[in-house]
Amino acid sequence: MALENQTEVYKSLEQEQLEEARANALNDLNARVLFTNLADKVDDKVLRDMGQTVFKWYETDENSRSDWKVKFEQCIELASQVVEKKTFPWPDASNVKYPLLTIAAMQFAARAYQSLIPGNDVVKTRVIGLDPEGVKREAAHRIEKYMSYQVLEEIPDWEDSMDRLLVVLPIVGNAYKKEYFNGETVMSDLVLPNNLVVNYFAKSLESAARKTHILYYYDNEIFEKVQSGEFLDLEYGEDDVSDAHPSVEDKAHGITPPTVDEDTPKRFLECHCSWDMVGDGYKEPYIITIHESSQQVARIVARYDMDGIRRDEKGKLLKIVPVEYFTNYRFIPDPNSGVYGMSFGTILGPINAAADTLINQVIDAGTLHNLQAGFVAKGLRVPHGNLPLRPGELRSVNSVGGKLSDSIHMLQTKEPSGVLLNLLGMLVESGQQVSATSSMLTGESPGQNQPFKTTDEILKQGLQVYASIFMRIHRSLKKEFKQIFRLNRLYLPEEKYFAVLDPIGPEDQIASIKRNDFRDDTFDVIPASDPSKDSDTETITDMNLVFQLMQAGTVNPQVASKRLLDARKIEGIEELMTLPPPQPNFDQQIEMKKNELKEQEIKLANE
């Protein structure tokens, strides 16, 4: 039955019949969670209308962020140091790109990576509520060990995707991670912002009415999905990949489109949205995947869990809580959007462009001054054009009379202006202040006579730019870990053994985790990183203070020593901290000798 017909039927029902129909729909909601693909349960006409509607949603959201896409492409071009062929003020004029954004992105990624992924202990937990017997703490410890092992070893390319994310963030402003279960293992994929289409004016990623993930599948992958029942068996036809058609800007840059052949992947739109599947006026959360060119629906799957269906005491449906698959990582919040972020690219773009212009003007001025140009009288019998002279060379010409200088006029040029150089230095310095990439922060020496305390304070103040950004990434990483926690609760085996990354001893190399450990809601999963620490220097300074307290006898020396070694990233800590048994002092040795003599005397007496 078509959805619009279902709606009319529901409207014509009496109140008692309507309640019964809704109860049946509620039962269907529970069952739909178990379906791999609901599309084969829906009428063909409804599927056609659904495919067209999803495509219109996608176009609407794509158009809402058209200005953002222009900025996105400009930032990528600026960071990639794309050089265009110039024809003004003359062919092949200077076209230097100052790497202000590139340096800022590399510096940020280098610091953020070490801060957010400090070592093998990536995940931490907090126990909520009382735990007098320590049962929760033991389970939390198992969760910490397993999830740290999971993200570093089990989830494919998790660390590599985090590395790429930290490079992308300062350039374009935001990126996404997508957490899901692929039938075998938990996945956490990096999704670039141009491949996840969300309405620019949405208040947040979680509250957006819909979000569309652009996916590419090869024919073999489509065949496998059809065979497994994940996709409908349809004739998707030849794909018109829009990315294969370059824009006007691409043509100007000399970018040629990729060749479209039988191995070109087909483009699909995976829309995370809501749809009234039963016609009762309430839209349930679903994931609807369509083939873009044909607008055919390939898959429909529920976007909620059974425990997300909320009822009242009488069983009446109150709401359905959708499952969020994406985690939004933002660099700097955009005042005009709750989803997209600002970046060093958007902030430094105008400064970088002005610096490029000044550099090229200085080089062009030097070129004009060094390679002079001018005018030659027609009566002078000498070949015209580019006639460079070698040092010490004298060249004969046929002159009609008079001075040779009367027939040749050289343009008056000046050396590059010092004002332009000063202005260029001011712009570069301003860009470094914005991006916190001053000379000391990039590794240059401040001088021999500057005290360490002064240098340390300058570094701390310079890194304040990164402090709030690290906090945002830390919060997003916490959300990602919570989504992985949820997937473990749903799909982890009843008991699983895994390798401990930092075993204390041989007996601690293999540990086990149970699914029941993830069913308890009294754990708060958080990243192990400390966003309040802007640098290793600050961490080591704090640990030196702890070490001084250890010498005063007010803290545990074993714990303090381990944390100090961790802060300095020393390898083989457990082996270093395995101390030999203490040797007896002189008095103890004398006492031991006396005991040995007594034992010998007793032995002789017994014989």
Buried (B, 14 or more C-beta within 10 A) or exposed (E): EBBEEBBEEBEEBEEEEBEEBBBEBBEEBEEBBEBEBBBEEBBEEBBEBBBEBBBEBBEEBBEBBEEBBEBBBBBBBBBEEEEEEBEEEEEEBBBBBBBBBBBBBBBBBEBBBBBBBBBBBBBBBEBEEEBEEEEBEEBBBBBBBBBBBBBBBEBEEBEEBBBBBBBBBBBBBBBBBBBBBEEEEBBBBBBBBBBBBBBBBBEEBBEBEBBBBBBBBEBEBBEEBBEEEBBBEBEBEEBEBEEEEBEEEEEEBEEEEEEBEEEBBBBBBBBBBBBEBBBBEBEBBBBBBBBBBBBBBBBBBBBBBEEBBEEEEEEEBEEBEBBBBBBBBBBBBBEEBBBBBBBBBBBBBEBBBBBBBBBBBBBBBBBBEEEEEEEBBEEBEBEEEEEEEEEEEEEEEEBEEEEEEEBBEEEEBEEBEEEBEEBBEEBBEBBBEBBBBBEBBEEEEBEEEEEEEEBBEBBBEBBEBBBEBBEBBBBBBBBBBBBBBBBBBEBBEEEBEBEBBBBEEEEEEEBEBBBEBBEBEBBBBBBBBBBEBBBBBBBBBBBEEBBEEBEEEEBEEEEBBBBBBBBEEEEEBEEEEEEEEEEEEEEEEEEEEEEEEEEEEEEEEEE
